[in-house]
Amino acid sequence: MSDWLGGALVSEVLKGLIQEAKTMIDFKLLSEDLASTMERMIPLTEQIETIQGKADFDHGDLKVLKQTIQRARKVLDKCQRGGVWFYEKPLVSRKIKGINKDMVKFCQMDLQLHQYRNQLGLSVVVGNIDDKVEGLSKRMDSLSVAPVPAFTDHLCSVPKLDKPPVGLDWPLMDLKKRFIDNTTAASLVVSAPPGCGKTTLVTHLCNNVDVKRHFKHILFNVVSSTPNFRTIVQNLIQYNGHAPQTFENDTQATVALRKVLEKLTEDGGPILLVLDDVWQGADSFLEKFRISVRNYKVLVTSRSEFRSFGPTYSLKPLEYENARALLVQWASRPIPNNASPDEYENLLKKILKRCNGFPIVIEVVGVSLKGKSINTWKGQVESWSGGKKTILDSPRPSVLQCLQPSFNALDPDLKECFMDMGSSLEDQKIRASVIIDIWMELYGISSSVVCMKYLEDLASQNLLKLVPLGRNEQEEGFYNEYLVTQHDILRELAIHQSGLEAFFERKRLNLEIREDQFPDWCCLNQMEPIIINASLLSITTDDLFSANWIEMECPNVETLILNISSQNFALPSFIAGMKKLKVLIITNHGSYPARLTKFSCLSLLPNLKRIRLEKVSVTLLDILHLQLVRLKKLSLVMCSFGEDFYDIEDETVDVSRALPSLQEIDIDYCYDLDEVPYWVCEVVSLKSLSITNCNKLSLLPEAIGNLSRLQVLRLSSCINLSELPETMERLGQLQFLDISHCLGLRKLPLEIGKLQKLKKMSMRKCWRCQLPDSVKNLEDLVVKCDEETGLVLWERLKPKMRSLRVHVEEMEHNLNLLHMF
């Protein structure tokens, strides 16, 4: 062990720092959070120590851990000595927050990467790290790594709250007393009408410092209207660090659940399992989680009560003062112009009486009134005058009626976009890029920036939430790093608005098939095909669907969304008749990639422009053979490609004629992609190529230099990528290169300086990568990187390139190192 720890193990040092943090009087909440984070790190560091023995902490990702622990030790020592003056407290608070943030980030990414490498038998951090990385690609080639679903660090994770919720302090204390502090309580159901704040309360509880200290594992699962017991168990198995399993029946899943819970309690202490948004009639589903395991509790949120499962905690709507505070927070800063205090208070009372303490309604109504005149406030109140006086008389219709003015106030374009959101699944987290693809083709919008603004406008009205993932830089026109979510009441409002049209004349239609049961409207006339005139059709099937389709004709469908769950899925034959289809989105919600059959029917679609496949098994040559002459964008996420022979060219297909319009290829989290198919480099029309989070990709083909129109190349988080081909010097139109988190990348092409249009390069976590001398020719290049990479670049480049005019900016701390050059 290095001298910086005095011969101690990392885990032992962390344990000592935890004790110091827990005894701090000043900065109590911050230090408790820091202690909780360090406790999470101990099992992971112990595992690294067990596998690797003595590790070199002066290189790579363990160097980051070393520096973070040193910062923690320095700050805690200063606080323990009582050396913090009152004027220093804001600075120390920021330092503690920064240390905690870096440790959390390390837990989520760097240590997981260490574990992944060591599972593959790679001692990357032992000795000279640069020497070890060189053999990374060869060792990976001989391994068979099963595709792992993306974002496994987010499985079962507790959502974060943007701001402290209003009016939930007392319910939080009461819930802790009744359930958390009650050693005899094994299960509890938090029940309330929709929009009352059940999920917010439970999320608030799970983020509470005392609760996080008590439970070593807090597992958060959204259930919704279609509970899938096996999927939740599979998520728990992956959370525990294992590959997902396939269960033939629920009995097998129950056995696996018990083993997972017993393992978690043995390794790390008490468990809190949250099942959010469980619908009425799910009694048998909940019973499967009633397992006798020590230190295991289950917390359920639902609109219903499940008395056979556990006692009920009834969450009440907000009391007047809290409701008023929430409305004022969202609506009246400043107070409407020309409003007297009495008139203002009177309007507040009328609005609050109508909202009846329901937070989601107060927030949406409040945002719609913010900055508006007093006449708008009066108009809002008068628009409700013909309806019921309280929300309690008829909860759902009255809630939608309260939200109706917020919808009415939208511009026509935003109304259409909002109603499209009803085509998503309940509680689904959707990539912003998916919605943007739909809108661009459905409404003929030429710029993705315009569509992103629509999302931002709807988010500003609290009609949806736009969540930045924050992993990579947000580039204009690339929105994979945003998630879109929507409260189920707002989704129902969108569906309600779409449903005002005659059924078979609606622009949007959702078809849900459970097992082989079609909705009643599909069976009105079984002698003739069902004719659907919608332009946006969303079809959802479960894992028991046998692909026994009814006959349908969909002459006007322009966007088709298929949500599937089975391991084998045959595309319906009626797709071939969708001659107007422009966007096809197939998303598999099962644990393993679904094998698609009858894929060739897509070749009959003359207007298909965008295809997105998520978690499916597909042959890349099949996509080429479809010969979709109008295809503009191909997105492949978490897909498995099987035993493709990428280096064998199919001379029967002229790629430039088969895909003459293809401008964008996006491949993300495809774990068995070890090389880029040959035909990709023959798509001469390609402007953007994004291959990210593909861990087996080690090299790019030399033929990539043929992509003469390529403007954007993203390769972030391809950890096994060791070098870029010299032929890249021929990419004369390249403007942006992203190699962030390519931890194995050692060098860039020697003549990269010939790329005169290259304006921006992202190099976060690329401290091993060396910039060639030719980069000095790129006078306007902006290199974006983390602080450590920036310092490494400076040390390497300053002695030999004093004329270099490269801007190196640290993303999070706004560090500009221009003066160093």
Residue, then its C-alpha position, 0 to 999 in steps of 0.5 A: m500500500s502506498d505511503w499516503l495511507g501509512g500502510a493501511l488499506v483503503s477500506e480501513v482508512l474509510k472506516g476511520l473517516i466515517q467515525e470522524a464524520k459521525t462525531m462532527i457537531d458543525f456541518k452535521l447533515l453534510s457530514e452524515d451524508l458523507a459518512s453514508t456515502m463512504e459506508r457504501m464504498i467500503p464493500l466495493t473497496e474491500q472487494i478490490e483489495t481482495i482481488q488485486g492486493k496491493a494497488d497503485f494509487d498514482h495512476g488512473d481511476l484509483k488516483v481519483l479515489k486517492q485524491t478524494i480521500q485525501r481531500a476528505r481527510k484534510v477537511l475532517d481534520k480541520c473540522q475536528r481541530g475546531g479550526v473553522w471560523f464562521y466566515e469559512k463555513p460556506l467554503v467548507s460546506r461546499k468542499i464537503k458537498g464536492i467530496n460527497k459528490d465525487m465519491v458518489k460518482f466514483c461509486q456509480m462509475d469507477l468502482q463498477l468499472h474496476q469490478y467489471r475489469n476484474q471479472l474479466g481477469l484484467s489487472v488494469v490498475v496494478g503496476n504501470i496502468d498504461d502497459k496493462v491497457e494495451g492488452l485490453s482488446k486482445r483479452m476481451d476478444s476471447l471472452s463471451v460477455a452477455p449483453v447487460p441492460a444499460f443503466t444497471d446502476h439506476l436499477c432500483s435506485v431512489p429518485k431524487l427530488d428537485k426541491p424539498p416538498v411543501g407540507l410533507d414534514w409532518p407526514l414524513m415524521d409520522l411515517k417514520k414513527r409508524f413504519i421505520d422506527n416500528t420494529t414489528a412493522a414489516s409492510l405498510v401501504v401509503s394510500a391516497p387519491p392520485g396527485c396527492g403526493k404519495t410517491t413524493l412522500v415516499t421518495h422524501l422518506c427514502n432520501n432522509v438521512d436517518v432512513k438512509r443510515h438505517f437501511k443499507h439497501i433501499l430498493f425503489n421499483v415502479v409497478s404501475s397498472t401492469p405488475n410484472f413480478r418476474t421483471i422486478v426480481q430480475n432487477l433486484i438480481q442485477y442490483n446485486g451484481h449478477a446477470p439477469q435470469t429467466f424464470e419459467n414461472d413465478t415460483q422460480a422467481t419467488v425462490a430467487l427473490r428469497k435468495v437475493l434478499e438473504k444475500l443482501t441482509e447478510d452482506g449489508g444489513p436492513i432492506l427497504l423495498v418500495l413498490d410504487d404505484v400499485w393498482q387495485g386488484a394486485d393483492s396476489f402480486l403483493e403477496k409474493f413479496r411477503i417473505s420472512v427475511r430478517n430486517y426486511k420491510v416493504l413499503v407500498t404506494s397505491r390509490s387503493e388499500f391492501r388490508s391483507f398485505g399490511p396496515t394503511y397510512s392514509l395521506k391527506p391532501l395539503e392543509y390550507e396553509n401548506a397548500r397556499a405556500l405551494l401555490v404562492q411558490w409556483a404562481s405569485r412571485p411577484i403578486p399580479n399587477n393591480a391586485s389589492p391584497d384583499e382581492y389577491e387573498n380572495l382569489l387564492k382562496k377560491i383557487l385553493k378551494r378548487c384544487n383542494g390540497f392536491p399538490i400536482v393540481i396546485e403546481v400545474v395551475g400555479v405555473s399557468l398563472k405565474g406572471k399573468s395579470i389579475n384578469t387572467w387569475k379571475g378568468q381561471v376562477e370563472s372557468w371553473s364556475g360550472g363544475k363541481k365545487t370540490i375535488l372530493d366529490s368526484p376525484r378523477p373528472s374534477v382533477l382533469q377539469c382543474l387541469q383543463p385551463s392549463f391545457n387550454a392556455l397552450d399554443p396549438d403546436l404545444k397542445e398537439c405535442f402534449m397529447d402525443m405524450g399520452s402514447s407513452l407507457e405509464d411511468q415510462k422514462i423516455r429519451a428526449s431524442v425518441i420524442i424529438d424523432i417522432w415530432m420531427e417527422l409527424y409535424g415536418i419540423s426540420s430542426s431538433v432544436v425546435c422540438m427540444k424547445y417544445l419539451e422545455d416549454l411543456a416542462s416549464q408549465n409542469l406538464l412533464k419533467l425533463v431530467p438531464l442525465g448529466r453523464n456527457e456533454q449536451e451538444e446541440g442536436f443530440y438529446n440522448e442525455y435527457l429523460v422525459t417523465q410525466h405524472d400519470i394524471l397528466r398522461e391521463l389528461a393527454i389521453h382524455q384530450s385525444g379521446l374527445e374525437a370520434f374513436f376511429e377518427r382519432k389522431r392518436l390511438n393506444l392498443e394494449i394487448r394482455e396475453d391474447q386479449f384484444p380490447d373490445w373495440c377490436c372485436l366489433n366486426q371480426m369478419e372485416p379488418i379493423i380500419i385505424n385512421a390514427s397517424l400515431l399508433s402505440i401497441t403494447t403487448d406483454d410476455l404472454f402474447s403469442a403474436n396472434w394478430i387480428e387483421m388491421e388496416c392502418p393507411n394513415v399511420e406515420t409513427l408506430i410505437l411497439n412496446i413488447s416484453s416477450q423474448n421472441f416477437a413476430l412483427p405483424s403483417f399489417i405493418a407492410g400496409m403502412k405506406k405512410l409510416k415514417v417512424l418505427i420505434i420498437t422497445n423491449h421491456g423484458s430482461y433479455p434482447a427479443r429476437l424479431t422475426k418477419f423483419s423483412c416486411l419493413s422493406l415494403l415501407p417507401n417512406l420510413k425515415r427513422i428506426r429505433l430498436e431497443k433491447v432486441s436481437v437483430t442482424l446488422l446485415d438484415i438492416l442493410h438488406l431492407q434497402l430503405v432508400r428514405l431512411k435518415k436515422l438508425s438508432l440501436v440501443m442495448c441491441s444484440f447482433g449475434e454472430d455477424f461476420y462484419d468483415i465479409e462484404d456482401e457484394t450483392v448490395d450497393v450500400s450507396r444505393a441501398l441507404p442513400s439518405l442515411q445521415e445518422i447512426d446511433i449505437d448505444y450500450c450494445y455490449d457485443l458490438d466488437e467491430v463496426p460493420y463494413w457497410v457503415c463506412e460505405v454510407v457516404s451520406l452519413k453526417s453523424l456517427s455515434i457509438t457509445n458505451c460499447n465495451k467490446l469495441s476495440l478498433l474502428p475500421e480504416a475505411i472510416g476515412n471514406l465518410s467524407r461528409l461526416q460532421v460528428l463522431r461520438l465514441s464516448s465510454c467505449i472503454n476498450l477502444s485503444e486507438l483511432p485509425e490514421t485514415m481519420e485525417r480524411l474526414g475533412q467535414l468533421q466538426f465535433l469529436d467526443i472521446s470522453h471516458c475512453l479510458g483505454l485510448r492512448k493516442l489520436p491520429l498523427e495528422i489530426g491537425k489536417l481536420q481544419k473544420l474540427k472545432k470541438m473535442s470532448m476528452r473527459k477522463c482521457w488522461r492517457c490519450q496523447l495529442p499529436d504535434s499536428v494539433k497545433n494547426l487547429e487554432d480554433l479548437v476547443v478541448k473540453c475535459d475534466e480538470e485532471t485531464g486538462l493538467v495532464l495535457w498541459e504537462r505533456l504539451k507545454p514543453k514542445m508547443r508553446s504556440l498552441r492555442v487550444h482552449v481547455e475547459e473543465m466542465e463542472h468547475n468552469l476552469n479555463l486553462l488557456h493561460m497555461f498555454 
